Amino acid sequence: MESSLLDVLFLSEKRKNLLLLLLDGPKTIEEIKSTLDVRSSPIMTQIKILMKQDLIVENNRLYKLSSIGEILVPKMKAILETFNVFDKNHNYWVNQDMTSIPPEFLDDIGKLGNYIEVNPDRNHVFEYPKEVVKNLSESEKVMISSSFFLPIYPSLCIELAAKGTDITLVFTEYVYDRMLNDYKKELEHFLNLKYTKLYVCNNNNMKIASSIVTEKFMALSLFCNSGIYYNHNLVSFDESALKWGKELFDHYKSMARPITRV
């Protein structure tokens, strides 16, 4: 029975699409046909299979997930999202240190959704890729966490804050010390601007290279398994990714101390 249920859940694209559709709420057969772009006979065959397995029920001409379906389908969706993330760029993930992502966030890595990998061109290897800079400049609220220093940080953060962008930074001690030693005037200037906040956390509390979250997009950058870093960002505009990124940022911020002056 368990094996049969797995087959029903995963071995038909039509059944998967139907179950995911019903996750949003009950639907009539006409709504199902229209949304999934299917004909009556093929989809009714799948509905009967799902009803036989007690995954969906029908009431007053509305089809909805059963009690079992309400438990299983969200888990199925999470598994499919995770598969999609790794399938999209398998070679990337196999070479990255995924243990740097806190376990509770790694479990939800599928929330990255339809991401892309972006890299700076060879003339700007120590800067953010142009796609990231463009979206940062158009954002009203920016949250950056980083355990890796980029020379662009001082000028970029000041530029964003000076034009009224609400910007919050969470740096590791390593990045903060670098800023303090090499860019003290810029750091003082940043802290004196109106919409700026800076937090510093222990080096051991942040293992990812960096993350960016705004109301428009999120970006994630990891170290390679070898410990080597190359400048890149995984960028996603999906709402689920923005929520995931904001929660990851808050996770680091909760372990950091505020810096108000140097």
SULKA-V459044 format. One record per residue. RES is the residue in one small letter. OMEGA is omega in degrees with one decimal (NA if undefined). Layout:
# SULKA-V459044
((RES,OMEGA) (RES,OMEGA))
This chain:
# SULKA-V459044
((m,-178.7) (e,178.9) (s,179.1) (s,179.7) (l,175.6) (l,177.7) (d,-178.9) (v,-177.7) (l,-166.1) (f,-171.3) (l,176.6) (s,178.6) (e,-180.0) (k,-179.4) (r,178.6) (k,-179.3) (n,179.8) (l,179.7) (l,179.1) (l,176.2) (l,-178.7) (l,174.6) (l,178.4) (d,179.2) (g,-179.0) (p,-178.9) (k,171.2) (t,178.8) (i,179.0) (e,177.4) (e,178.5) (i,-179.3) (k,-177.3) (s,-176.0) (t,-177.2) (l,179.9) (d,-179.2) (v,177.2) (r,-174.3) (s,-172.7) (s,-179.6) (p,-176.3) (i,177.3) (m,176.0) (t,179.9) (q,177.8) (i,179.4) (k,178.0) (i,-178.4) (l,177.2) (m,178.3) (k,178.7) (q,178.5) (d,177.3) (l,173.5) (i,178.5) (v,178.8) (e,178.9) (n,-179.4) (n,177.8) (r,174.7) (l,176.7) (y,179.8) (k,177.8) (l,173.5) (s,176.8) (s,177.2) (i,180.0) (g,-180.0) (e,176.7) (i,-172.2) (l,-171.8) (v,175.5) (p,177.4) (k,176.4) (m,179.5) (k,-179.8) (a,178.6) (i,-179.9) (l,178.1) (e,179.4) (t,176.4) (f,-177.7) (n,179.4) (v,-178.5) (f,179.1) (d,-175.2) (k,-179.3) (n,-174.6) (h,-177.4) (n,177.8) (y,-172.7) (w,-176.7) (v,-177.7) (n,-177.6) (q,177.4) (d,-178.2) (m,176.3) (t,178.1) (s,177.9) (i,178.9) (p,-173.3) (p,-177.8) (e,177.5) (f,175.7) (l,177.2) (d,-178.2) (d,-176.0) (i,177.1) (g,179.8) (k,176.2) (l,172.9) (g,-173.6) (n,-176.9) (y,171.6) (i,173.5) (e,178.3) (v,-177.8) (n,176.9) (p,175.9) (d,-171.5) (r,179.5) (n,-178.1) (h,-171.8) (v,-179.2) (f,179.7) (e,172.8) (y,172.9) (p,-175.2) (k,178.7) (e,178.9) (v,-179.4) (v,179.6) (k,-178.4) (n,174.6) (l,-177.2) (s,-178.8) (e,-177.5) (s,179.2) (e,-179.6) (k,-174.9) (v,176.2) (m,-178.5) (i,170.9) (s,-175.2) (s,171.5) (s,-175.6) (f,-177.0) (f,171.3) (l,-178.6) (p,-179.3) (i,-174.8) (y,-174.9) (p,-176.7) (s,-178.1) (l,-178.1) (c,178.0) (i,179.8) (e,179.4) (l,-177.4) (a,-177.4) (a,179.6) (k,173.7) (g,177.0) (t,174.8) (d,-173.4) (i,178.0) (t,-178.4) (l,168.5) (v,-179.8) (f,168.9) (t,177.5) (e,-179.0) (y,-178.0) (v,179.2) (y,179.0) (d,177.7) (r,177.7) (m,-176.7) (l,-177.0) (n,-172.8) (d,-175.5) (y,-174.6) (k,-179.3) (k,178.4) (e,178.5) (l,176.7) (e,178.2) (h,179.5) (f,-177.1) (l,179.5) (n,178.4) (l,-167.5) (k,-170.3) (y,-176.8) (t,174.2) (k,179.5) (l,176.9) (y,-180.0) (v,179.8) (c,177.8) (n,-179.4) (n,-176.9) (n,-176.5) (n,178.1) (m,-177.2) (k,175.5) (i,177.2) (a,179.8) (s,171.0) (s,176.8) (i,174.9) (v,172.0) (t,176.3) (e,-177.3) (k,-173.1) (f,169.4) (m,179.9) (a,-178.5) (l,178.7) (s,-176.1) (l,171.3) (f,174.9) (c,177.4) (n,-179.0) (s,-176.0) (g,178.7) (i,177.2) (y,168.8) (y,-172.2) (n,-179.1) (h,174.0) (n,167.0) (l,-173.4) (v,177.0) (s,177.6) (f,-178.6) (d,179.3) (e,-179.8) (s,179.2) (a,178.4) (l,179.0) (k,178.3) (w,-179.2) (g,178.8) (k,179.4) (e,176.6) (l,177.5) (f,179.8) (d,177.3) (h,179.2) (y,-179.6) (k,-177.8) (s,-179.1) (m,-173.7) (a,177.4) (r,179.5) (p,174.4) (i,-178.4) (t,176.7) (r,-179.1) (v,NA))
